[in-house]
Amino acid sequence: MHVTPAVLARGVRVVLSGNVILRGIDLSVNDGEVVALLGANGSGKSTLVRALVGAVPIESGEVELLGKPLGGAVDWSRIGYVPQRVSAATGVPTTAGEVVTSGLLHGHRLRPPRHARRLVLDALELVGLTHHLDRPVRELSGGQQQRVLIARALVRDPALLVLDEPVAGVDLPSQEAFATTLGALTARGRTVLVVLHELGAIAPLVQRAVVLRHGAVVHDGAPPTPAREHGDPDHDHVHPHDPDEAFADTGVAGLRWEP
Ligand SMILES: Nc1ncnc2c1ncn2[C@@H]1O[C@H](COP(=O)(O)OP(=O)(O)OP(=O)(O)O)[C@@H](O)[C@H]1O
């Protein structure tokens, strides 16, 4: 039986300011799969997810999302995207609930549906923030603001969720909350493509890892496992790593491939 992948990229090449950033990327994410996109700083992870959602132009190659070529034919209401390092806080005292509600407004829908409050509470529950519904987002921590943005992407119950470094620089409770969120999405059979610097707490939930290096895929398969002391549950993953370790060739901190 032919199954349409949720994300399909073939030979994606991206050139920005005259520099070749992506050198012909092939990537597929199947329905219900959780795939991590890993790689060193500057390897092209953000550029790839931005190209996949149409935020940067593709010089050559093809992208299909939910079975449709990138563009107007894609059902964007079924896709959630959380970009890297954006703040949910604005100058105005918008509450967490209002930010999440805005995720229900898209296309022709200018007013939230009648059951919006229930949907918003469900989305905030998925990220562990229901008790902050009425709090201005500017009063929340960076990690909590990132969770509000994830809830904003989740509120439409997207079939495909694309997240760019959702746990970079966020506090530990927010990292743990993200692992729980991801577990809930997996249980619901949602498809997730997540850019990460290291797998950390979500390693058990990731079915496949795609590693980029200098704008090309250098690994597509089993996720790397924590190496030596990194396998120790007490290890905190915050110290700098020896660049000579087995993973230096991929730039993925503190991890090594199973032999
Ligand atoms: N608009 C742009 N114009 C020119 N070069 C760019 C642009 N955006 C990104 N780049 C370059 O493309 C390369 C890949 O950047 P990208 O942000 O995709 O990497 P990344 O793997 O996501 O890195 P990080 O882990 O630091 O977020 C970098 O060398 C970056 O300087």
The ligand as an SDF file (V2000), in Angstrom:
LIG
                    3D

 31 33  0  0  0  0  0  0  0  0999 V2000
   19.3490   34.8130    5.7370 N   0  0  0  0  0  0  0  0  0  0  0  0
   20.5820   34.2860    5.6630 C   0  0  0  0  0  0  0  0  0  0  0  0
   21.5120   34.7920    4.8150 N   0  0  0  0  0  0  0  0  0  0  0  0
   22.7370   34.2400    4.7180 C   0  0  0  0  0  0  0  0  0  0  0  0
   23.1370   33.1780    5.4390 N   0  0  0  0  0  0  0  0  0  0  0  0
   22.2540   32.6440    6.2950 C   0  0  0  0  0  0  0  0  0  0  0  0
   20.9400   33.1590    6.4590 C   0  0  0  0  0  0  0  0  0  0  0  0
   20.2910   32.4160    7.3720 N   0  0  0  0  0  0  0  0  0  0  0  0
   21.1780   31.4740    7.7830 C   0  0  0  0  0  0  0  0  0  0  0  0
   22.3580   31.6150    7.1450 N   0  0  0  0  0  0  0  0  0  0  0  0
   23.5350   30.7640    7.3080 C   0  0  0  0  0  0  0  0  0  0  0  0
   23.1710   29.4430    7.0230 O   0  0  0  0  0  0  0  0  0  0  0  0
   23.8920   28.5310    7.8450 C   0  0  0  0  0  0  0  0  0  0  0  0
   22.9060   27.5960    8.5220 C   0  0  0  0  0  0  0  0  0  0  0  0
   22.1380   28.3400    9.4670 O   0  0  0  0  0  0  0  0  0  0  0  0
   20.9650   27.6600   10.2840 P   0  0  0  0  0  0  0  0  0  0  0  0
   20.3870   28.7050   11.1800 O   0  0  0  0  0  0  0  0  0  0  0  0
   20.0620   26.9450    9.3640 O   0  0  0  0  0  0  0  0  0  0  0  0
   21.7830   26.5760   11.1330 O   0  0  0  0  0  0  0  0  0  0  0  0
   21.3200   25.7180   12.3850 P   0  0  0  0  0  0  0  0  0  0  0  0
   21.8130   24.3350   12.1230 O   0  0  0  0  0  0  0  0  0  0  0  0
   19.8630   25.8850   12.6200 O   0  0  0  0  0  0  0  0  0  0  0  0
   22.1590   26.3990   13.5420 O   0  0  0  0  0  0  0  0  0  0  0  0
   21.8100   26.6220   15.0930 P   0  0  0  0  0  0  0  0  0  0  0  0
   21.9400   25.2980   15.7640 O   0  0  0  0  0  0  0  0  0  0  0  0
   22.8810   27.5870   15.5130 O   0  0  0  0  0  0  0  0  0  0  0  0
   20.4420   27.2150   15.1710 O   0  0  0  0  0  0  0  0  0  0  0  0
   24.7110   29.3920    8.8050 C   0  0  0  0  0  0  0  0  0  0  0  0
   26.0300   29.4460    8.3090 O   0  0  0  0  0  0  0  0  0  0  0  0
   24.0410   30.7400    8.7330 C   0  0  0  0  0  0  0  0  0  0  0  0
   24.9910   31.7620    8.9480 O   0  0  0  0  0  0  0  0  0  0  0  0
  1  2  1  0
  2  3  1  0
  2  7  2  0
  3  4  2  0
  4  5  1  0
  5  6  2  0
  6  7  1  0
  6 10  1  0
  7  8  1  0
  8  9  2  0
  9 10  1  0
 10 11  1  0
 11 12  1  0
 11 30  1  0
 12 13  1  0
 13 14  1  0
 13 28  1  0
 14 15  1  0
 15 16  1  0
 16 17  2  0
 16 18  1  0
 16 19  1  0
 19 20  1  0
 20 21  2  0
 20 22  1  0
 20 23  1  0
 23 24  1  0
 24 25  2  0
 24 26  1  0
 24 27  1  0
 28 29  1  0
 28 30  1  0
 30 31  1  0
M  END
$$$$
